[in-house]
């Protein structure tokens, strides 16, 4: 405990010395930092903050130092994150590469791939997206048809096909792409993973407009794209196990209560402000009960998430991560339904926002976005099937 306290003090002092003043203020969506070659920093201080945190290895604190991390143990990582959160620092980087692709490359990549890709991910220098779903392969992902054929003369794979629902593909540097390399094998056995540079000739993207008004999902078109054979992750035709492992990381990420790091409203505070309070408590007893139940659910799921992280560090990949993703997305939807109910007409802001306060104007869009969460990372129906088969042992 003393070690953690000393580390917390060191982190606090470092933050006091290095965090720009503006990085202690709430972060507008437009100022979110995702890194990569295409990053355009709306706030110059955000660039400074990113570089300083990256230099410490704290963007990926548990990763080994040779791969750009800080080599911290689980207690130190928890202390680091809690200290940043307590002091109100903005996240220096949002990164699918750190949350999903990096851990997968660390497990399945060869030494050359780890040294080539991981340090840039850990420093926020490259941004990654996930090329999984296709127009004809969504819930039945193993039916994918995007093909890759090896050109033995150039030692390159030639990739043709289409991906859909690829988050931030238009802003990313690399695509973690599932391809079919053997059309004669069973659908699960002929799949491989290629790491594709998005600047390669033949790659194009098209944003998809969502119910929330955002467009972070994209279609990706691959037309005779040449990919070095050195970018094959793992063994040829054995990519399905790699794909499943990264889905574990994705579902673990989506099973966290802070799905929107910079917009995580405290329902009780909103309820007191908009619905009234009595002696410091929410006046509406029924609303108070519903909020308490939601907060209890999320707290229990947060503790489950911590347990899952410890099991993963011990080399296990628990089925609970699928359960957690399913349960947390439902709790997340319930939270934003409650928020809109609390705000009333102040929760209906969409485009003409002059009459809305800063913490009101995002409510409707986040409510709409919450509906997407039961689709992304595997639909709730698929999650329930996995739980039934792999956790409960029910027959097909």
N, C-alpha and C positions, 0 to 999 in steps of 0.2 A: 504493500500500500504506500509506503514511504517513497518507493521508487516511482510509482505513478504520480504521486503528488509533486515530487521534484520535477518530473518530466512535464507535468501540467504547468508548473511555474516557468520552466524554460520556454515552453510554447507560448505562454501568455506574454512573456517578455519579448520574445521574437516578434510576435504579432504587433505589440506596441511599437516596436522599432521599425517594422517593415510594411505594415498594412496601411495603404493610403486612406485618408479620411473618408473619401467617397465610397470606399469598399465596406464601410460600416453602415451604409444606407440601404434601404430596400432596393432590390434589383428589378427594374422593369424588364419585361420580356425582351425588348429590343436590345438590351445590354447583356443578355446571356452570352457566355463565351463557350464555344464548342471546339475551338482550336482548329488546327489544320492549315493547309496552304492557302485556303480561300477565306480564312477568317478576316473580317473587317471589324476592327475594334471601334465601336461607337463611343466608348469612354476610354480615353488614353490611359487612365489609371488602371483599368482592367487588364491591359497588356502588361503593365508594370507588375501588378499583383500576380498574374499568371506566371511570369518569368521568375519572380522571387520564390513562389511556392514550389515551382518545378525544380529550381536549383537545390531546394532542400530534399527533393525526392518525395514530397508530401502529396503529390497528385495521385501517386500509386504507392502509398506508404508501406504496404506489406510486401511489395515486390523486392527481389534482391537488388542490391546496389548496382550490379553489373548490367541490369536491365532498366536502370533509370529510377528505381524505387529507393526507399530509405532503409529497407531491411528491418522494419519494426515488427515486434511480436503483436499478438492480438490485443493484449492489454494496452500497449502503447498506441495502437491504432485507434482503439476506442477512446482513450484519453485525448488523443489529438483531435478527433472529430468532435467530441464533447466540448473541448476547449474552444474550437472554432465556432461552434454553434452557440455556446454560452456568451461569447464575446460579440456575437452578432456579425461575424465576417461573412461576406458574400462567398459562395462557392467560386473558387478560382477557375474551375473548368467543369463542364458537363461533358461526359465522354463515354460513348458506347464502346470505344476501344478499350478503355480501362475496365469497364464493368463486364464486358462480354468477350470481345475478340481476344484481348490480351491474355486473360487467363487460359483461354483455349489454345492459343499459340504456345503459351508457356508449357502446356501439358503435352501437346502433340507435335510441336514443331521441332526441327533439328537445331543444332547449335547455331548454324549459320543464319537460319530464319529468326531465331530468338534475338540474336545480336543485331540483325538488320531491321527488324520491325519494332521490337518492344521499347527500346530507348526513346524512339520518336513518339510512340503512343504515350509513354509515361511523361513526356515533356509537353504534350499537347501540340506537337508539330505536325501530326497527321490525324485526320479524322476518318472514321470507318463507318461503313453501313453494311447491312446484312441482306444478302441476296438469296432468299429462301423461296417464298411463295411465287407461284406463276398463275397465269389466267386459268390453267387447267389443273393446278396442284396447290390447293390451299390447305384445307383440313387434312386431305390425303397427300401430305407433302412428298411422300416417297414416289408419287406418280410423276414427278417433275420430268420435263423433257428437254430442258436446256442442255445442249450437247457440247462436248469437248473432245476433239480428235487430235491425237499427237502427230505432229509433222516431224518425222524422224530426221529429216535433213537439217532442220533448224533447231530441233529440240524445243519446240514450242507447241503449246496446245492452241488449237483454233476453236474458239467458242462462239456459238450462235444460239440465240434464244431470247426469252423475255422474262423479266422478273417484275413483280408488282407488290404494292404495299411496302416498298423499301424506304424506311425512314431516312430523310435527309440525304438521299442519294445525290441530289443536285448540288449539295455543298460538301460532299465527301471526297476524300483522296483515294481510298481503297474500298473494294467490295469483297466481303467474305462470302464467296459464291459457291452454292451447291450446283454441281453439273453432273450430267450422266455421261459416263465414260465407257459403259458396256451396255448396249441395248439388248443383248441376248441373255444377260443374267436376270435373276429375279429383281423386282423393282428396288428392294432394299440393298442389294449387293452390287449394283453397278454404279453407285454414286461416289463421287470424289469431291474434294474441297480445293478450290483454287483461290488464291489471293490476287485480285485483279486491280491494277492501277487504273483509276477512273479517267485518267488522261490518255489512255490507250486509244489508238485509232479504232473507230467502230463502236465506241461506247457513247450512248446518248440517254438523256433522262427527260421525263415529263411529269411535273407535279400533279397531284390529285387533290382537289379541293375537298375539305372535310366539313362535317356538320358544324364544327366549332368555328369555321371561317378560316382555319389555318390550312397550310398546304405542305406539311412536312413529309407526308407520304408521297412516293413517286413510283412511276413505272420506269424500268431500266431496260433499254434495248441493246442487245449485244449482237453485232453484225460482223462475223468473221474476225473477232478480236483475238489477237495473238498474245499469248501469255507464256512467259518463260516456264519451262518445266520445273525450274528451281522454286517456283511459287506453288507447287503442289504441296498441300499440308497433309502429312500422314501418308498412308499407303494408297496407291491407286485402287479404286473400286471398294475402298473400305471407309468411305467418308460418312456413312450413316451414323456410326457411333460417335464421330466427332460432332456431327450436326446435333445429335441428341444432347451431348455434353454442353454445347453452347446454349441450347434451349434451357438447360438447367440454370445456367448463369443468368439468362434473360428472365426466367420466371422468378428467380431469387431477387433480381433487381426490381421487378414489377410487384413483388410481394412486400415491398417496403412502404411504410406509411407516408414517407416524404416523397411521393411520386412527382410532386411539383416542388422542388427545393425552395423556390423563391415565392411560392404562394401556398401557404399551409395555414389557413385561417383557424383560429381558436373559436369554436362554435359558442362556447359559454360567454366569451367576451361580446360577440355579435348579438347574442340573445339578450344580454343585459342592456345593451345599447339600443336595440331596436324593438324589443318586446317588453322592456322594463325589468327592474329588479326590486326585491324587497330585502332590506338588510344585507345587501351584498350577494343575494342569491337570485337566480332566475325566477321571475314572478309566476310564470306559467308552469304549474307542477307537471303536467303531461309532457311539455316540451323539455323540461329539465330531465325527466326520466329518459326520454328518447336520446337526448344528447349524452347523458351518462352511459347509456348502453353502448352508443357508438364509440365513445372514448374508451370504455372497458374493452370492447372488441379490438380496437386498434392497439391498445397497450398490450393485450395478450398476444396479438399477432407480432408485434415488435419483439417481444421476448422470444417467441418461436423463431423469428428471423435470426436473432442472436445465436440461438442454439444451432440452427442450421449452418450458420457461418462457421461455428466451431467444429461441427461435424465435417464440413467440407475441408477445413484446414487439416483435419485428421485423415484426409484421404477418402472420406465417404461422400456420396452424393445422394442424400436422403430423398425419398419420394415426397416427404413433407414439403419440399419446395413447390411442387405442383399444387398441393393442398393450400399452401400459403398464398400462392398467386391467385387462386380462385377466390379464397376467402377475403383477401385484402382488396381486390378490385370491387367486390360487393360492398365492403365497408366504405371504400372510397366513394362509390356512387351514393350510398346512403348519406354520407357526410355532406356532399354537395346538394343533394335533394333537401336536406335539413337547412343548409345555408340559404338556398333560394326561398324556402318557406319563411325563414326568419326575416330576410331582407324585404320580402313583399315586392312592391313595385320598384324598390331600389335594387333589386336583383335582376332587373330586366335590361340592363344596359348592354348595347351591342355595338352600334356604330356612332350615334350621336351622344357622346359621353360628357358634354359640358356640365350637365346637371348631376353628375355622379362623382362621388369621392373616389380616390385612388383605390381604396380597398373594396369598393363596390363594383367597379367597372369590369373586373375579370370574372365575376361570379357566374354569369350566364354562360360564358365561353368554357369555363372550367367544368361546369355542369354538363355541357354538351360533350366536352372531351372525355369526361368520365365514362360515357357510354362506350367509347372506343376501347376502354381497357379490358372489357370482357371478350374482345376479339383479338387484339394484339397479343403476341407471344403464345398463340394457341387459343382457340375459342373456349368458352366455358364448357361447351358440350364435349369438346375433346378432353379438357382437363378432367371432367367427371368420368369419362370413359377410362382414362389412365388410372384415376383413383380406384375405380371399380375393379379393374383388372389387376393392377400391380400392387395396390395397397390392401384391398379387401379380398382379392383372390376370387372374384366372381367369374363365371364362365363367359365366353364371348356371346 
